[in-house]
Amino acid sequence: MVDRRTRLISGIALILACGSCAADTAVDAAPPSDAVALLFAGDAMLGRSVAPIAAADPDGLFADIRREIRRADLAAVNVESPLTERLHESPNLYALEADPATARLLAGAGFDIAGLANNHAGDAGPASVLDSIDAVHAAGMQAVGGGADLESAWEPIVIDVNGVRVAFLSIDGSGQGLAATEHTPGIASWDPDLARDAIREVRKRADVITVGLHGGIEYWGGADPLLSPIADELATWGVDIVWGHGPHVEQPIVVTDPDGDGRPTVVATSLGNFLFDQRSDETSNGLLLEVLVDGEGIIAHRVGDKHHDDLRVHFSGWRIPDGDSALVDGRLWRLDRTVTPVETSVGLGPFSEGTVVHAARGDLDGDGTTEYLVSYRHPVRSKPDDPLPQPPVDPAGMSAHLGVLDAAKTPIWLSRRPPHPVEAVAACDGTAAFAYTTLDSDTVVATGVGSWGGFGFVLAEELPGVGTVGCADVDGDGQLDAVVIGRAMPTP
């Protein structure tokens, strides 16, 4: 992960360098790049009932989620409260204005980008939009979606991270925000012509385009009837990630390709509240969306749950992927791009420890040499003084085991009792994948992936349902990652 300060400085430099790019200039071919993790959160409101908590416990406000945000290469959040000392003047009864200094709490949590295009951004008057921008910049973040005039409100941010040029736009689709004009401050308010032009223009200098989209039907838990059609339009115009907020509750996240070009778009019409003082169970919860991208677009994504019942944000965990999956850098992702696994299966030959079920070869410990991963069974070996219970056995009286052997096929590690009998294995670079079965059948009932921990595997969450295990270079770093392809969830 690159340093955040270096990351933002490179982004600012790219904006300045491309500020006068001609409209018909073709984008240069992108250099080879590493995969980049982008994280998105929903509505953050730092005023009203949250303000006393922020003042009394600034470190604790995001302490429980800071690690997850900072692990991403770039993180973005929608700021629902105007960051200003001006008085509320909107006819909107909900006064959400917050101390400008609280922007530093968002930056300290790990956010790099603050989206400002929402229906509350100008509640303290047009100048309050500029106040929010100043507060965001003073905290070391970048603001998008607002500006001193129409042109600046629609100006994207483009940041180069590890050779991947990522563009951010923020648009208010509620129709209730203070829209910027040619001569007055405000926000970027949904206009299909302006949106299409902005996306086409920024595509000339960006590899990945993300759009924050605010609005929708409040407290609607299904696919949003208002935002979904807009998201489809954005995807058709080439947007890679639609990062939605506004309904204050979570809505389904989908992967779509409406123009059929084979390049997927991840659409989250509402990630719910990141931090708000609404009190229902639905509004006190929300989602994190993390998306793995490279110069060709979306690779994979994952979804995390968080809650803030006590007006402090707590991370609950990452959800088990619902489709093809990969273990990349210790994180379990839902694959959105087709990958082709390489063959790692081998015939092991005679094995003194038992009967081989399946074997594979790879650099399991990442030291540049070959190891063997083997699933096997052998007769139970009773030890009268063994305090551990005996493993279960199959109808032939055999128990199931795993082993790792060195290049000479000498055991390095032999398991006493894996989580399940293993029907198939894949040996990757520092990771492995397992197809689980039952003792009395070779039918795959679940799969798993894990990293080599020096003496055994550190397993990620078990993946229910069938799937084919393998190894593929998912993130383009030259290392084979553990993958499960063709996953089918079990019928409830």
TILOBA-899070 format. One line per 8 residues: number of its first residue (from 1); for each residue x, y, z of C-alpha. Coordinates in nm, 2 decimals. Layout:
<sites>
NUM	X:Y:Z  ... $
</sites>
This chain:
<sites>
1	0.00:0.00:0.00  0.14:0.34:-0.09  0.17:0.62:0.16  -0.15:0.83:0.18  0.03:1.16:0.14  0.22:1.04:-0.16  -0.11:0.91:-0.30  -0.29:1.24:-0.28 $
9	0.00:1.45:-0.40  0.03:1.23:-0.71  -0.35:1.27:-0.76  -0.33:1.65:-0.74  -0.04:1.65:-0.98  -0.24:1.45:-1.23  -0.53:1.69:-1.21  -0.31:1.99:-1.27 $
17	-0.13:1.81:-1.56  -0.46:1.72:-1.73  -0.65:2.04:-1.65  -0.60:2.17:-2.01  -0.61:1.84:-2.20  -0.78:1.88:-2.53  -1.12:1.71:-2.57  -1.00:1.49:-2.86 $
25	-0.68:1.38:-2.69  -0.66:1.00:-2.67  -0.55:0.86:-2.33  -0.20:0.71:-2.33  -0.17:0.34:-2.29  -0.16:0.26:-1.92  0.17:0.12:-1.79  0.17:-0.21:-1.61 $
33	-0.01:-0.16:-1.27  -0.07:-0.34:-0.95  -0.42:-0.41:-0.82  -0.57:-0.13:-0.61  -0.83:-0.16:-0.33  -1.09:0.11:-0.32  -1.32:0.14:-0.02  -1.66:0.32:-0.01 $
41	-1.88:0.41:0.29  -2.23:0.56:0.30  -2.36:0.88:0.47  -2.15:1.03:0.74  -2.32:1.30:0.96  -2.11:1.46:1.22  -2.36:1.72:1.35  -2.67:1.72:1.56 $
49	-2.66:1.43:1.82  -2.32:1.30:1.69  -2.15:1.63:1.76  -2.12:1.58:2.15  -1.98:1.23:2.09  -1.73:1.36:1.84  -1.62:1.63:2.09  -1.61:1.40:2.39 $
57	-1.46:1.09:2.23  -1.29:1.18:1.90  -1.05:0.89:1.91  -1.33:0.64:1.99  -1.56:0.76:1.71  -1.40:0.54:1.44  -1.15:0.33:1.65  -1.33:0.00:1.58 $
65	-1.33:0.04:1.20  -1.02:0.24:1.13  -0.81:-0.07:1.05  -1.05:-0.18:0.77  -1.06:0.17:0.62  -0.68:0.22:0.63  -0.61:-0.12:0.47  -0.76:0.01:0.14 $
73	-0.55:0.21:-0.10  -0.82:0.48:-0.13  -1.13:0.53:0.08  -1.43:0.75:0.01  -1.73:0.86:0.22  -2.03:1.09:0.16  -2.03:1.38:0.40  -2.40:1.45:0.48 $
81	-2.34:1.74:0.72  -2.22:2.08:0.60  -1.89:2.15:0.76  -1.95:2.51:0.85  -2.00:2.76:1.13  -2.28:2.93:0.94  -2.63:2.91:1.06  -2.89:2.67:0.91 $
89	-3.10:2.86:0.66  -3.26:2.59:0.45  -3.64:2.53:0.47  -3.53:2.17:0.54  -3.60:2.12:0.91  -3.31:1.89:0.97  -3.02:2.10:1.07  -2.71:1.87:1.02 $
97	-2.44:2.13:1.02  -2.11:2.02:1.19  -1.79:2.17:1.32  -1.55:2.20:1.03  -1.28:2.05:1.25  -1.46:1.72:1.25  -1.34:1.66:0.90  -1.01:1.56:1.06 $
105	-1.19:1.27:1.23  -1.28:1.13:0.89  -0.93:1.18:0.77  -0.79:1.01:1.08  -1.02:0.72:1.02  -0.85:0.67:0.69  -1.07:0.84:0.43  -0.91:1.02:0.14 $
113	-1.21:1.14:-0.06  -1.52:1.33:0.07  -1.82:1.34:-0.15  -2.03:1.65:-0.10  -2.30:1.62:-0.36  -2.61:1.56:-0.15  -2.93:1.74:-0.05  -2.79:1.89:0.27 $
121	-2.46:2.03:0.14  -2.60:2.39:0.10  -2.83:2.40:0.40  -2.64:2.69:0.55  -2.63:2.88:0.22  -2.41:2.86:-0.09  -2.10:2.97:0.09  -2.13:2.67:0.33 $
129	-2.04:2.44:0.03  -1.71:2.63:0.01  -1.67:2.60:0.38  -1.70:2.22:0.36  -1.45:2.21:0.08  -1.20:2.41:0.28  -1.26:2.19:0.59  -1.20:1.87:0.38 $
137	-0.88:2.01:0.23  -0.75:2.13:0.57  -0.79:1.78:0.70  -0.58:1.64:0.41  -0.86:1.49:0.21  -0.99:1.57:-0.14  -1.35:1.70:-0.19  -1.56:1.62:-0.49 $
145	-1.91:1.71:-0.60  -1.91:2.07:-0.49  -1.75:2.39:-0.60  -1.76:2.77:-0.65  -1.95:2.73:-0.98  -2.09:2.47:-1.21  -1.77:2.37:-1.37  -1.58:2.32:-1.05 $
153	-1.87:2.12:-0.89  -1.85:1.88:-1.18  -1.47:1.86:-1.18  -1.35:1.50:-1.11  -1.06:1.40:-0.90  -0.81:1.17:-1.07  -0.56:1.00:-0.85  -0.28:0.77:-0.97 $
161	-0.23:0.48:-0.73  0.03:0.21:-0.82  -0.01:0.30:-1.19  -0.39:0.28:-1.18  -0.56:0.61:-1.26  -0.88:0.63:-1.05  -1.14:0.90:-1.11  -1.40:1.02:-0.86 $
169	-1.72:1.21:-0.94  -2.00:1.29:-0.69  -2.36:1.37:-0.81  -2.67:1.45:-0.62  -2.97:1.26:-0.77  -3.22:1.37:-0.51  -3.32:1.69:-0.69  -3.32:1.87:-0.35 $
177	-2.96:1.98:-0.32  -2.83:2.33:-0.38  -2.72:2.30:-0.74  -2.42:2.51:-0.85  -2.47:2.75:-1.14  -2.22:2.91:-1.38  -2.16:3.19:-1.12  -2.27:3.06:-0.78 $
185	-2.14:2.79:-0.54  -2.32:2.46:-0.50  -2.31:2.09:-0.59  -2.32:1.87:-0.90  -2.69:1.80:-0.94  -2.80:1.52:-1.17  -2.82:1.62:-1.53  -2.78:1.33:-1.78 $
193	-2.61:1.55:-2.04  -2.36:1.69:-1.79  -2.30:1.35:-1.64  -2.24:1.18:-1.97  -2.00:1.45:-2.09  -1.80:1.44:-1.76  -1.77:1.07:-1.78  -1.66:1.07:-2.14 $
201	-1.41:1.34:-2.07  -1.25:1.18:-1.76  -1.23:0.84:-1.94  -0.95:1.00:-2.15  -0.73:1.03:-1.84  -0.85:0.75:-1.61  -0.85:0.38:-1.60  -1.13:0.34:-1.34 $
209	-1.43:0.57:-1.29  -1.63:0.58:-0.97  -1.94:0.79:-0.92  -2.10:0.88:-0.58  -2.47:0.90:-0.64  -2.70:1.05:-0.37  -3.08:1.03:-0.35  -3.33:0.75:-0.39 $
217	-3.62:0.65:-0.17  -3.56:0.69:0.20  -3.57:0.36:0.40  -3.63:0.15:0.09  -3.46:-0.18:0.14  -3.49:-0.33:-0.21  -3.35:-0.22:-0.55  -3.40:0.15:-0.56 $
225	-3.66:0.25:-0.82  -3.51:0.60:-0.86  -3.14:0.53:-0.84  -3.12:0.20:-1.03  -3.21:0.35:-1.37  -2.96:0.62:-1.32  -2.70:0.37:-1.22  -2.77:0.17:-1.54 $
233	-2.71:0.48:-1.74  -2.38:0.55:-1.57  -2.27:0.19:-1.63  -2.36:0.22:-2.00  -2.15:0.53:-2.02  -1.85:0.35:-1.88  -1.86:0.40:-1.50  -1.70:0.11:-1.32 $
241	-1.83:0.17:-0.96  -2.15:0.34:-0.86  -2.12:0.43:-0.49  -2.47:0.52:-0.37  -2.61:0.67:-0.06  -2.91:0.87:0.06  -3.19:0.61:0.15  -3.02:0.57:0.50 $
249	-3.06:0.19:0.48  -2.86:-0.07:0.29  -2.98:-0.18:-0.06  -2.87:-0.48:-0.27  -2.53:-0.46:-0.44  -2.52:-0.60:-0.79  -2.26:-0.65:-1.06  -2.40:-0.55:-1.40 $
257	-2.29:-0.51:-1.76  -2.58:-0.33:-1.93  -2.38:-0.24:-2.25  -2.25:-0.59:-2.29  -1.89:-0.49:-2.34  -1.76:-0.76:-2.09  -1.64:-0.49:-1.85  -1.85:-0.52:-1.53 $
265	-1.98:-0.24:-1.31  -2.03:-0.28:-0.94  -2.35:-0.09:-0.84  -2.44:-0.01:-0.48  -2.74:0.22:-0.49  -2.72:0.26:-0.11  -2.46:0.16:0.14  -2.68:0.29:0.42 $
273	-2.55:0.51:0.70  -2.19:0.51:0.79  -2.25:0.74:1.09  -2.59:0.90:1.17  -2.81:0.97:1.47  -3.11:0.79:1.33  -3.22:0.52:1.58  -3.39:0.23:1.40 $
281	-3.22:-0.10:1.36  -3.20:-0.05:0.98  -3.05:0.30:1.00  -2.80:0.21:1.27  -2.64:-0.04:1.04  -2.46:0.00:0.71  -2.22:-0.14:0.46  -1.86:-0.10:0.35 $
289	-1.79:-0.18:-0.02  -1.43:-0.26:-0.11  -1.35:-0.31:-0.48  -1.03:-0.45:-0.62  -0.94:-0.29:-0.96  -0.65:-0.26:-1.20  -0.59:-0.07:-1.53  -0.86:-0.29:-1.70 $
297	-1.13:-0.22:-1.45  -1.30:-0.43:-1.18  -1.14:-0.75:-1.06  -1.34:-0.84:-0.75  -1.53:-0.69:-0.46  -1.63:-0.76:-0.10  -1.90:-0.63:0.13  -1.86:-0.56:0.51 $
305	-2.12:-0.49:0.78  -2.09:-0.22:1.04  -2.32:-0.06:1.30  -2.32:0.25:1.52  -2.59:0.19:1.78  -2.39:0.40:2.03  -2.30:0.67:1.77  -1.95:0.52:1.74 $
313	-1.88:0.31:1.43  -1.81:-0.06:1.49  -1.71:-0.32:1.22  -1.90:-0.65:1.23  -1.71:-0.84:0.96  -1.69:-0.92:0.59  -1.96:-1.12:0.43  -1.90:-1.46:0.27 $
321	-1.89:-1.40:-0.11  -2.19:-1.53:-0.30  -2.01:-1.63:-0.62  -1.67:-1.73:-0.75  -1.42:-1.64:-0.49  -1.05:-1.57:-0.44  -0.81:-1.52:-0.15  -0.59:-1.22:-0.23 $
329	-0.35:-1.07:0.02  -0.53:-1.25:0.30  -0.87:-1.11:0.20  -1.16:-1.31:0.06  -1.31:-1.15:-0.25  -1.61:-1.22:-0.48  -1.46:-1.24:-0.83  -1.62:-1.02:-1.09 $
337	-1.38:-1.09:-1.37  -1.33:-1.43:-1.54  -1.01:-1.60:-1.44  -0.85:-1.92:-1.58  -0.70:-2.14:-1.32  -0.37:-2.31:-1.39  -0.33:-2.68:-1.33  -0.15:-2.77:-1.01 $
345	-0.26:-3.14:-0.97  0.01:-3.40:-0.97  0.04:-3.78:-0.93  0.22:-3.82:-0.60  0.32:-4.18:-0.63  0.36:-4.41:-0.32  0.29:-4.23:0.01  0.38:-4.39:0.33 $
353	0.13:-4.20:0.54  -0.18:-4.34:0.37  -0.40:-4.36:0.06  -0.38:-4.04:-0.15  -0.71:-3.88:-0.24  -0.57:-3.59:-0.43  -0.23:-3.40:-0.45  -0.11:-3.07:-0.60 $
361	0.23:-2.90:-0.63  0.31:-2.53:-0.57  0.51:-2.28:-0.37  0.30:-2.31:-0.06  0.53:-2.13:0.17  0.64:-1.86:-0.08  1.01:-1.93:-0.05  1.06:-2.00:-0.42 $
369	1.08:-2.38:-0.39  0.82:-2.64:-0.46  0.60:-2.82:-0.20  0.33:-3.08:-0.23  -0.01:-3.05:-0.08  -0.18:-3.39:-0.03  -0.52:-3.50:0.09  -0.51:-3.86:0.22 $
377	-0.68:-4.12:0.44  -0.53:-4.38:0.66  -0.65:-4.63:0.93  -0.71:-4.47:1.27  -0.41:-4.52:1.49  -0.53:-4.56:1.84  -0.31:-4.42:2.12  -0.44:-4.52:2.47 $
385	-0.28:-4.22:2.63  -0.39:-3.97:2.37  -0.60:-3.70:2.54  -0.75:-3.59:2.21  -1.07:-3.76:2.07  -1.02:-3.99:1.78  -1.11:-3.85:1.44  -1.42:-3.98:1.27 $
393	-1.38:-4.26:1.02  -1.53:-4.36:0.68  -1.71:-4.69:0.62  -1.37:-4.85:0.56  -1.24:-4.74:0.90  -1.02:-4.46:0.74  -0.98:-4.11:0.88  -0.92:-3.80:0.66 $
401	-0.60:-3.59:0.67  -0.39:-3.32:0.49  -0.02:-3.30:0.45  0.25:-3.07:0.32  0.56:-3.23:0.18  0.89:-3.08:0.07  1.04:-3.12:-0.28  1.18:-3.46:-0.18 $
409	0.83:-3.56:-0.07  0.93:-3.56:0.30  0.65:-3.45:0.53  0.68:-3.09:0.66  0.33:-3.10:0.83  0.06:-3.36:0.87  -0.28:-3.27:1.00  -0.44:-3.47:1.27 $
417	-0.79:-3.36:1.18  -0.88:-3.11:0.90  -1.22:-2.92:0.93  -1.37:-3.17:0.67  -1.25:-3.45:0.45  -1.09:-3.30:0.14  -1.17:-3.43:-0.20  -0.95:-3.20:-0.41 $
425	-0.67:-2.95:-0.34  -0.49:-2.67:-0.52  -0.14:-2.56:-0.42  -0.08:-2.19:-0.50  0.19:-1.93:-0.41  0.16:-1.90:-0.03  -0.21:-2.01:-0.04  -0.42:-2.32:-0.11 $
433	-0.78:-2.41:-0.19  -0.97:-2.72:-0.07  -1.29:-2.89:-0.19  -1.46:-3.04:0.11  -1.67:-3.36:0.11  -1.81:-3.60:0.37  -1.65:-3.92:0.49  -1.90:-4.14:0.31 $
441	-1.92:-3.95:-0.02  -1.70:-3.78:-0.28  -1.96:-3.51:-0.35  -1.83:-3.16:-0.28  -2.04:-2.99:-0.01  -1.82:-2.68:0.05  -1.49:-2.52:-0.03  -1.23:-2.33:0.15 $
449	-0.91:-2.12:0.10  -0.63:-2.04:0.33  -0.28:-1.90:0.37  0.02:-2.11:0.48  0.09:-2.02:0.84  0.42:-2.20:0.89  0.26:-2.50:1.05  -0.08:-2.55:0.91 $
457	-0.32:-2.32:0.72  -0.49:-2.01:0.83  -0.83:-2.06:0.68  -1.07:-1.80:0.56  -1.45:-1.84:0.61  -1.58:-2.17:0.47  -1.76:-2.13:0.14  -2.08:-2.33:0.13 $
465	-2.19:-2.51:-0.19  -2.01:-2.67:-0.47  -1.71:-2.53:-0.66  -1.39:-2.61:-0.84  -1.07:-2.52:-0.66  -0.77:-2.38:-0.84  -0.49:-2.12:-0.86  -0.49:-1.80:-1.07 $
473	-0.30:-1.47:-1.07  -0.60:-1.26:-0.98  -0.43:-0.93:-0.90  -0.16:-0.94:-1.17  0.14:-0.96:-0.93  0.29:-1.27:-1.08  0.18:-1.49:-0.78  -0.09:-1.75:-0.79 $
481	-0.39:-1.69:-0.57  -0.63:-1.95:-0.44  -0.96:-1.94:-0.62  -1.29:-2.13:-0.62  -1.47:-2.12:-0.96  -1.82:-2.23:-1.06  -1.96:-2.18:-0.71  -2.32:-2.27:-0.66 $
489	-2.49:-2.19:-0.33  -2.68:-2.48:-0.16  -3.06:-2.47:-0.18  -3.21:-2.34:0.15 $
</sites>
